[in-house]
Amino acid sequence: MTPEQIEAMWREHGEPAAKVAFTAGYAHGYGDGESSGYLKGLAVGNLIGYSNGHRDGVDSCKAAISDGLKNGSSACGDMMQSFRSDRAGADDFVTDAEYELELLASFDQ
């Protein structure tokens, strides 16, 4: 077989098959990446919303807790102490790999 014949066979059979395989692989990879990004964004958005809601809830009742504390309520004192302990925790940042493992483990439950 001459190099020209090999080239002709490649153009007739190999090149179209390679293009179809590439297109299918690209579409599959793009879809997987899009799904993964969507799930990660959904989970992160949920966590941020929960955190913001918790913060807003705490902020909205601090004035009432403070008034109760001024009037000698021990329950309000305990609540104010719990607000301080909420602030004491440092933010926990995880890598993408750690997050992926946590997210996948949550699906198994």
N, CA, C and O atoms as a GROMACS GRO file, in nm:
protein
  436
    1MET      N    1   0.085  -0.117   0.000
    1MET     CA    2   0.000   0.000   0.000
    1MET      C    3   0.090   0.124   0.000
    1MET      O    4   0.186   0.133   0.076
    2THR      N    5   0.057   0.216  -0.083
    2THR     CA    6   0.137   0.338  -0.094
    2THR      C    7   0.087   0.440   0.009
    2THR      O    8  -0.026   0.431   0.058
    3PRO      N    9   0.170   0.535   0.041
    3PRO     CA   10   0.125   0.639   0.133
    3PRO      C   11   0.002   0.714   0.084
    3PRO      O   12  -0.080   0.758   0.164
    4GLU      N   13  -0.011   0.730  -0.046
    4GLU     CA   14  -0.129   0.798  -0.101
    4GLU      C   15  -0.255   0.716  -0.076
    4GLU      O   16  -0.361   0.772  -0.046
    5GLN      N   17  -0.245   0.582  -0.089
    5GLN     CA   18  -0.360   0.496  -0.063
    5GLN      C   19  -0.398   0.499   0.085
    5GLN      O   20  -0.516   0.502   0.121
    6ILE      N   21  -0.296   0.498   0.170
    6ILE     CA   22  -0.323   0.505   0.315
    6ILE      C   23  -0.393   0.637   0.348
    6ILE      O   24  -0.488   0.641   0.426
    7GLU      N   25  -0.344   0.745   0.289
    7GLU     CA   26  -0.404   0.877   0.311
    7GLU      C   27  -0.549   0.879   0.262
    7GLU      O   28  -0.637   0.935   0.328
    8ALA      N   29  -0.574   0.818   0.147
    8ALA     CA   30  -0.710   0.814   0.091
    8ALA      C   31  -0.803   0.733   0.182
    8ALA      O   32  -0.917   0.772   0.204
    9MET      N   33  -0.752   0.620   0.236
    9MET     CA   34  -0.834   0.539   0.328
    9MET      C   35  -0.864   0.617   0.457
    9MET      O   36  -0.975   0.611   0.511
   10TRP      N   37  -0.763   0.690   0.505
   10TRP     CA   38  -0.785   0.771   0.626
   10TRP      C   39  -0.893   0.876   0.601
   10TRP      O   40  -0.983   0.894   0.684
   11ARG      N   41  -0.885   0.944   0.489
   11ARG     CA   42  -0.983   1.048   0.459
   11ARG      C   43  -1.123   0.990   0.440
   11ARG      O   44  -1.223   1.053   0.475
   12GLU      N   45  -1.130   0.870   0.385
   12GLU     CA   46  -1.261   0.809   0.358
   12GLU      C   47  -1.323   0.747   0.484
   12GLU      O   48  -1.443   0.761   0.506
   13HIS      N   49  -1.242   0.680   0.565
   13HIS     CA   50  -1.297   0.605   0.679
   13HIS      C   51  -1.256   0.662   0.815
   13HIS      O   52  -1.340   0.677   0.904
   14GLY      N   53  -1.130   0.691   0.830
   14GLY     CA   54  -1.079   0.729   0.962
   14GLY      C   55  -1.120   0.868   1.006
   14GLY      O   56  -1.162   0.887   1.120
   15GLU      N   57  -1.106   0.965   0.918
   15GLU     CA   58  -1.134   1.104   0.955
   15GLU      C   59  -1.280   1.126   0.994
   15GLU      O   60  -1.305   1.191   1.096
   16PRO      N   61  -1.378   1.076   0.918
   16PRO     CA   62  -1.518   1.096   0.961
   16PRO      C   63  -1.547   1.028   1.095
   16PRO      O   64  -1.619   1.083   1.179
   17ALA      N   65  -1.491   0.907   1.115
   17ALA     CA   66  -1.514   0.838   1.243
   17ALA      C   67  -1.450   0.914   1.358
   17ALA      O   68  -1.509   0.925   1.466
   18ALA      N   69  -1.330   0.968   1.335
   18ALA     CA   70  -1.263   1.045   1.440
   18ALA      C   71  -1.342   1.171   1.475
   18ALA      O   72  -1.351   1.208   1.592
   19LYS      N   73  -1.398   1.237   1.374
   19LYS     CA   74  -1.477   1.357   1.399
   19LYS      C   75  -1.604   1.325   1.478
   19LYS      O   76  -1.641   1.399   1.569
   20VAL      N   77  -1.669   1.215   1.443
   20VAL     CA   78  -1.790   1.174   1.516
   20VAL      C   79  -1.755   1.140   1.661
   20VAL      O   80  -1.826   1.179   1.754
   21ALA      N   81  -1.645   1.066   1.680
   21ALA     CA   82  -1.602   1.030   1.816
   21ALA      C   83  -1.566   1.153   1.897
   21ALA      O   84  -1.603   1.164   2.014
   22PHE      N   85  -1.495   1.246   1.834
   22PHE     CA   86  -1.458   1.370   1.905
   22PHE      C   87  -1.582   1.448   1.945
   22PHE      O   88  -1.592   1.495   2.058
   23THR      N   89  -1.676   1.464   1.852
   23THR     CA   90  -1.797   1.540   1.880
   23THR      C   91  -1.878   1.475   1.993
   23THR      O   92  -1.928   1.544   2.082
   24ALA      N   93  -1.890   1.343   1.989
   24ALA     CA   94  -1.964   1.272   2.094
   24ALA      C   95  -1.893   1.287   2.228
   24ALA      O   96  -1.958   1.312   2.330
   25GLY      N   97  -1.761   1.270   2.228
   25GLY     CA   98  -1.685   1.284   2.353
   25GLY      C   99  -1.694   1.425   2.409
   25GLY      O  100  -1.708   1.444   2.530
   26TYR      N  101  -1.685   1.523   2.321
   26TYR     CA  102  -1.694   1.662   2.365
   26TYR      C  103  -1.831   1.691   2.426
   26TYR      O  104  -1.841   1.751   2.532
   27ALA      N  105  -1.936   1.646   2.358
   27ALA     CA  106  -2.072   1.670   2.408
   27ALA      C  107  -2.093   1.600   2.542
   27ALA      O  108  -2.155   1.656   2.633
   28HIS      N  109  -2.043   1.478   2.555
   28HIS     CA  110  -2.057   1.403   2.679
   28HIS      C  111  -1.981   1.474   2.792
   28HIS      O  112  -2.035   1.492   2.902
   29GLY      N  113  -1.858   1.512   2.766
   29GLY     CA  114  -1.777   1.582   2.867
   29GLY      C  115  -1.838   1.715   2.906
   29GLY      O  116  -1.839   1.751   3.024
   30TYR      N  117  -1.889   1.789   2.808
   30TYR     CA  118  -1.953   1.918   2.836
   30TYR      C  119  -2.077   1.897   2.924
   30TYR      O  120  -2.098   1.971   3.020
   31GLY      N  121  -2.157   1.797   2.891
   31GLY     CA  122  -2.277   1.769   2.970
   31GLY      C  123  -2.244   1.729   3.112
   31GLY      O  124  -2.309   1.774   3.207
   32ASP      N  125  -2.141   1.645   3.129
   32ASP     CA  126  -2.099   1.605   3.263
   32ASP      C  127  -2.048   1.725   3.343
   32ASP      O  128  -2.081   1.740   3.460
   33GLY      N  129  -1.969   1.808   3.278
   33GLY     CA  130  -1.918   1.927   3.346
   33GLY      C  131  -2.028   2.023   3.385
   33GLY      O  132  -2.026   2.081   3.493
   34GLU      N  133  -2.124   2.040   3.296
   34GLU     CA  134  -2.236   2.130   3.324
   34GLU      C  135  -2.320   2.077   3.441
   34GLU      O  136  -2.360   2.153   3.528
   35SER      N  137  -2.345   1.946   3.442
   35SER     CA  138  -2.421   1.886   3.552
   35SER      C  139  -2.348   1.899   3.684
   35SER      O  140  -2.407   1.933   3.786
   36SER      N  141  -2.218   1.872   3.681
   36SER     CA  142  -2.138   1.882   3.803
   36SER      C  143  -2.137   2.025   3.854
   36SER      O  144  -2.153   2.048   3.974
   37GLY      N  145  -2.118   2.121   3.764
   37GLY     CA  146  -2.118   2.262   3.805
   37GLY      C  147  -2.253   2.306   3.859
   37GLY      O  148  -2.260   2.382   3.955
   38TYR      N  149  -2.360   2.256   3.798
   38TYR     CA  150  -2.495   2.292   3.845
   38TYR      C  151  -2.516   2.240   3.987
   38TYR      O  152  -2.564   2.313   4.074
   39LEU      N  153  -2.481   2.114   4.011
   39LEU     CA  154  -2.500   2.056   4.145
   39LEU      C  155  -2.415   2.126   4.249
   39LEU      O  156  -2.460   2.153   4.360
   40LYS      N  157  -2.292   2.156   4.212
   40LYS     CA  158  -2.203   2.225   4.306
   40LYS      C  159  -2.257   2.364   4.335
   40LYS      O  160  -2.259   2.407   4.450
   41GLY      N  161  -2.301   2.436   4.231
   41GLY     CA  162  -2.358   2.569   4.251
   41GLY      C  163  -2.485   2.565   4.334
   41GLY      O  164  -2.508   2.653   4.417
   42LEU      N  165  -2.566   2.464   4.313
   42LEU     CA  166  -2.690   2.450   4.390
   42LEU      C  167  -2.658   2.426   4.538
   42LEU      O  168  -2.719   2.488   4.625
   43ALA      N  169  -2.564   2.337   4.564
   43ALA     CA  170  -2.528   2.307   4.703
   43ALA      C  171  -2.465   2.429   4.771
   43ALA      O  172  -2.499   2.460   4.885
   44VAL      N  173  -2.375   2.496   4.702
   44VAL     CA  174  -2.311   2.614   4.760
   44VAL      C  175  -2.414   2.725   4.783
   44VAL      O  176  -2.413   2.791   4.887
   45GLY      N  177  -2.504   2.745   4.686
   45GLY     CA  178  -2.609   2.846   4.702
   45GLY      C  179  -2.699   2.815   4.820
   45GLY      O  180  -2.741   2.906   4.893
   46ASN      N  181  -2.730   2.688   4.840
   46ASN     CA  182  -2.812   2.647   4.953
   46ASN      C  183  -2.741   2.679   5.085
   46ASN      O  184  -2.802   2.731   5.178
   47LEU      N  185  -2.612   2.646   5.091
   47LEU     CA  186  -2.535   2.674   5.213
   47LEU      C  187  -2.527   2.824   5.241
   47LEU      O  188  -2.541   2.868   5.355
   48ILE      N  189  -2.503   2.902   5.136
   48ILE     CA  190  -2.494   3.047   5.154
   48ILE      C  191  -2.629   3.103   5.200
   48ILE      O  192  -2.635   3.187   5.290
   49GLY      N  193  -2.737   3.056   5.138
   49GLY     CA  194  -2.870   3.101   5.178
   49GLY      C  195  -2.902   3.065   5.321
   49GLY      O  196  -2.959   3.145   5.395
   50TYR      N  197  -2.865   2.945   5.362
   50TYR     CA  198  -2.889   2.902   5.501
   50TYR      C  199  -2.808   2.989   5.596
   50TYR      O  200  -2.859   3.034   5.699
   51SER      N  201  -2.682   3.013   5.561
   51SER     CA  202  -2.596   3.095   5.646
   51SER      C  203  -2.649   3.238   5.658
   51SER      O  204  -2.654   3.294   5.767
   52ASN      N  205  -2.688   3.296   5.544
   52ASN     CA  206  -2.742   3.432   5.546
   52ASN      C  207  -2.872   3.438   5.623
   52ASN      O  208  -2.896   3.534   5.697
   53GLY      N  209  -2.957   3.338   5.607
   53GLY     CA  210  -3.083   3.334   5.681
   53GLY      C  211  -3.060   3.324   5.831
   53GLY      O  212  -3.130   3.388   5.909
   54HIS      N  213  -2.962   3.242   5.869
   54HIS     CA  214  -2.928   3.228   6.012
   54HIS      C  215  -2.879   3.362   6.067
   54HIS      O  216  -2.921   3.406   6.174
   55ARG      N  217  -2.790   3.427   5.992
   55ARG     CA  218  -2.735   3.556   6.036
   55ARG      C  219  -2.845   3.660   6.047
   55ARG      O  220  -2.850   3.735   6.145
   56ASP      N  221  -2.933   3.665   5.946
   56ASP     CA  222  -3.043   3.762   5.950
   56ASP      C  223  -3.138   3.733   6.065
   56ASP      O  224  -3.188   3.826   6.130
   57GLY      N  225  -3.162   3.606   6.091
   57GLY     CA  226  -3.249   3.570   6.203
   57GLY      C  227  -3.190   3.611   6.337
   57GLY      O  228  -3.260   3.661   6.424
   58VAL      N  229  -3.061   3.589   6.352
   58VAL     CA  230  -2.992   3.628   6.476
   58VAL      C  231  -2.996   3.780   6.490
   58VAL      O  232  -3.026   3.832   6.598
   59ASP      N  233  -2.966   3.851   6.381
   59ASP     CA  234  -2.965   3.997   6.387
   59ASP      C  235  -3.103   4.054   6.421
   59ASP      O  236  -3.114   4.153   6.493
   60SER      N  237  -3.209   3.990   6.370
   60SER     CA  238  -3.344   4.043   6.392
   60SER      C  239  -3.391   4.026   6.536
   60SER      O  240  -3.478   4.100   6.581
   61CYS      N  241  -3.334   3.931   6.609
   61CYS     CA  242  -3.382   3.912   6.746
   61CYS      C  243  -3.283   3.963   6.851
   61CYS      O  244  -3.310   3.950   6.970
   62LYS      N  245  -3.170   4.020   6.811
   62LYS     CA  246  -3.072   4.068   6.909
   62LYS      C  247  -3.128   4.180   6.996
   62LYS      O  248  -3.100   4.185   7.116
   63ALA      N  249  -3.206   4.268   6.936
   63ALA     CA  250  -3.262   4.379   7.016
   63ALA      C  251  -3.355   4.325   7.125
   63ALA      O  252  -3.351   4.372   7.239
   64ALA      N  253  -3.438   4.227   7.091
   64ALA     CA  254  -3.529   4.170   7.190
   64ALA      C  255  -3.451   4.095   7.298
   64ALA      O  256  -3.485   4.103   7.416
   65ILE      N  257  -3.348   4.024   7.258
   65ILE     CA  258  -3.265   3.952   7.356
   65ILE      C  259  -3.196   4.053   7.448
   65ILE      O  260  -3.187   4.032   7.569
   66SER      N  261  -3.148   4.162   7.390
   66SER     CA  262  -3.081   4.265   7.470
   66SER      C  263  -3.177   4.326   7.572
   66SER      O  264  -3.141   4.346   7.688
   67ASP      N  265  -3.300   4.356   7.529
   67ASP     CA  266  -3.399   4.412   7.622
   67ASP      C  267  -3.430   4.313   7.733
   67ASP      O  268  -3.440   4.351   7.850
   68GLY      N  269  -3.445   4.187   7.698
   68GLY     CA  270  -3.471   4.085   7.800
   68GLY      C  271  -3.355   4.073   7.896
   68GLY      O  272  -3.375   4.052   8.016
   69LEU      N  273  -3.235   4.086   7.846
   69LEU     CA  274  -3.116   4.077   7.930
   69LEU      C  275  -3.111   4.196   8.028
   69LEU      O  276  -3.073   4.180   8.144
   70LYS      N  277  -3.148   4.314   7.980
   70LYS     CA  278  -3.152   4.433   8.067
   70LYS      C  279  -3.253   4.416   8.179
   70LYS      O  280  -3.237   4.472   8.288
   71ASN      N  281  -3.360   4.338   8.152
   71ASN     CA  282  -3.464   4.315   8.254
   71ASN      C  283  -3.434   4.193   8.340
   71ASN      O  284  -3.519   4.151   8.419
   72GLY      N  285  -3.315   4.135   8.328
   72GLY     CA  286  -3.272   4.028   8.417
   72GLY      C  287  -3.310   3.887   8.373
   72GLY      O  288  -3.311   3.797   8.456
   73SER      N  289  -3.341   3.865   8.249
   73SER     CA  290  -3.380   3.731   8.203
   73SER      C  291  -3.255   3.645   8.183
   73SER      O  292  -3.168   3.678   8.101
   74SER      N  293  -3.246   3.536   8.257
   74SER     CA  294  -3.130   3.447   8.243
   74SER      C  295  -3.134   3.372   8.110
   74SER      O  296  -3.030   3.340   8.053
   75ALA      N  297  -3.255   3.344   8.059
   75ALA     CA  298  -3.265   3.278   7.928
   75ALA      C  299  -3.208   3.367   7.818
   75ALA      O  300  -3.145   3.318   7.725
   76CYS      N  301  -3.231   3.498   7.830
   76CYS     CA  302  -3.176   3.591   7.731
   76CYS      C  303  -3.023   3.596   7.743
   76CYS      O  304  -2.953   3.610   7.642
   77GLY      N  305  -2.973   3.583   7.863
   77GLY     CA  306  -2.828   3.579   7.882
   77GLY      C  307  -2.767   3.456   7.817
   77GLY      O  308  -2.663   3.464   7.753
   78ASP      N  309  -2.834   3.343   7.834
   78ASP     CA  310  -2.786   3.220   7.769
   78ASP      C  311  -2.788   3.234   7.618
   78ASP      O  312  -2.696   3.190   7.549
   79MET      N  313  -2.893   3.295   7.566
   79MET     CA  314  -2.905   3.314   7.422
   79MET      C  315  -2.795   3.406   7.370
   79MET      O  316  -2.736   3.381   7.264
   80MET      N  317  -2.767   3.514   7.444
   80MET     CA  318  -2.662   3.606   7.403
   80MET      C  319  -2.526   3.535   7.402
   80MET      O  320  -2.443   3.561   7.314
   81GLN      N  321  -2.503   3.448   7.497
   81GLN     CA  322  -2.378   3.370   7.500
   81GLN      C  323  -2.369   3.279   7.378
   81GLN      O  324  -2.261   3.261   7.321
   82SER      N  325  -2.482   3.221   7.338
   82SER     CA  326  -2.478   3.133   7.220
   82SER      C  327  -2.448   3.213   7.094
   82SER      O  328  -2.386   3.160   7.001
   83PHE      N  329  -2.490   3.340   7.088
   83PHE     CA  330  -2.455   3.424   6.974
   83PHE      C  331  -2.304   3.444   6.967
   83PHE      O  332  -2.246   3.443   6.858
   84ARG      N  333  -2.242   3.461   7.082
   84ARG     CA  334  -2.096   3.478   7.084
   84ARG      C  335  -2.027   3.351   7.036
   84ARG      O  336  -1.929   3.359   6.962
   85SER      N  337  -2.077   3.235   7.077
   85SER     CA  338  -2.012   3.110   7.035
   85SER      C  339  -2.030   3.086   6.886
   85SER      O  340  -1.945   3.022   6.824
   86ASP      N  341  -2.140   3.138   6.826
   86ASP     CA  342  -2.157   3.128   6.681
   86ASP      C  343  -2.049   3.204   6.607
   86ASP      O  344  -2.001   3.159   6.503
   87ARG      N  345  -2.010   3.319   6.661
   87ARG     CA  346  -1.907   3.401   6.597
   87ARG      C  347  -1.768   3.344   6.616
   87ARG      O  348  -1.678   3.374   6.538
   88ALA      N  349  -1.749   3.261   6.720
   88ALA     CA  350  -1.614   3.213   6.753
   88ALA      C  351  -1.557   3.119   6.647
   88ALA      O  352  -1.436   3.111   6.631
   89GLY      N  353  -1.643   3.047   6.576
   89GLY     CA  354  -1.594   2.950   6.477
   89GLY      C  355  -1.532   3.017   6.357
   89GLY      O  356  -1.588   3.112   6.302
   90ALA      N  357  -1.419   2.967   6.317
   90ALA     CA  358  -1.353   3.022   6.198
   90ALA      C  359  -1.418   2.962   6.073
   90ALA      O  360  -1.470   2.851   6.077
   91ASP      N  361  -1.413   3.036   5.964
   91ASP     CA  362  -1.465   2.984   5.838
   91ASP      C  363  -1.382   2.864   5.795
   91ASP      O  364  -1.260   2.864   5.807
   92ASP      N  365  -1.450   2.763   5.746
   92ASP     CA  366  -1.382   2.641   5.702
   92ASP      C  367  -1.387   2.636   5.550
   92ASP      O  368  -1.493   2.612   5.491
   93PHE      N  369  -1.273   2.658   5.487
   93PHE     CA  370  -1.266   2.654   5.342
   93PHE      C  371  -1.212   2.519   5.299
   93PHE      O  372  -1.114   2.470   5.354
   94VAL      N  373  -1.276   2.459   5.200
   94VAL     CA  374  -1.234   2.329   5.150
   94VAL      C  375  -1.193   2.340   5.004
   94VAL      O  376  -1.235   2.431   4.932
   95THR      N  377  -1.111   2.247   4.964
   95THR     CA  378  -1.070   2.244   4.824
   95THR      C  379  -1.182   2.182   4.740
   95THR      O  380  -1.275   2.122   4.795
   96ASP      N  381  -1.172   2.196   4.609
   96ASP     CA  382  -1.272   2.134   4.521
   96ASP      C  383  -1.275   1.983   4.538
   96ASP      O  384  -1.382   1.922   4.536
   97ALA      N  385  -1.159   1.922   4.555
   97ALA     CA  386  -1.153   1.776   4.572
   97ALA      C  387  -1.222   1.734   4.701
   97ALA      O  388  -1.296   1.635   4.702
   98GLU      N  389  -1.198   1.807   4.811
   98GLU     CA  390  -1.263   1.775   4.938
   98GLU      C  391  -1.414   1.793   4.927
   98GLU      O  392  -1.492   1.713   4.978
   99TYR      N  393  -1.454   1.901   4.859
   99TYR     CA  394  -1.597   1.928   4.843
   99TYR      C  395  -1.664   1.817   4.761
   99TYR      O  396  -1.774   1.773   4.793
  100GLU      N  397  -1.595   1.774   4.657
  100GLU     CA  398  -1.651   1.668   4.572
  100GLU      C  399  -1.673   1.541   4.654
  100GLU      O  400  -1.777   1.476   4.640
  101LEU      N  401  -1.577   1.505   4.739
  101LEU     CA  402  -1.591   1.385   4.821
  101LEU      C  403  -1.707   1.400   4.919
  101LEU      O  404  -1.784   1.306   4.939
  102GLU      N  405  -1.720   1.517   4.981
  102GLU     CA  406  -1.831   1.540   5.075
  102GLU      C  407  -1.966   1.534   5.003
  102GLU      O  408  -2.061   1.475   5.053
  103LEU      N  409  -1.972   1.595   4.884
  103LEU     CA  410  -2.097   1.597   4.809
  103LEU      C  411  -2.136   1.457   4.765
  103LEU      O  412  -2.253   1.419   4.776
  104LEU      N  413  -2.041   1.380   4.716
  104LEU     CA  414  -2.071   1.243   4.673
  104LEU      C  415  -2.112   1.157   4.791
  104LEU      O  416  -2.201   1.073   4.778
  105ALA      N  417  -2.050   1.177   4.905
  105ALA     CA  418  -2.087   1.100   5.025
  105ALA      C  419  -2.228   1.134   5.070
  105ALA      O  420  -2.299   1.047   5.121
  106SER      N  421  -2.271   1.259   5.050
  106SER     CA  422  -2.406   1.298   5.092
  106SER      C  423  -2.512   1.230   5.006
  106SER      O  424  -2.624   1.209   5.053
  107PHE      N  425  -2.479   1.195   4.879
  107PHE     CA  426  -2.575   1.127   4.792
  107PHE      C  427  -2.595   0.981   4.834
  107PHE      O  428  -2.700   0.923   4.807
  108ASP      N  429  -2.496   0.922   4.898
  108ASP     CA  430  -2.505   0.782   4.939
  108ASP      C  431  -2.601   0.762   5.057
  108ASP      O  432  -2.648   0.651   5.080
  109GLN      N  433  -2.629   0.868   5.130
  109GLN     CA  434  -2.711   0.855   5.250
  109GLN      C  435  -2.858   0.854   5.218
  109GLN      O  436  -2.941   0.844   5.308
   0.00000   0.00000   0.00000
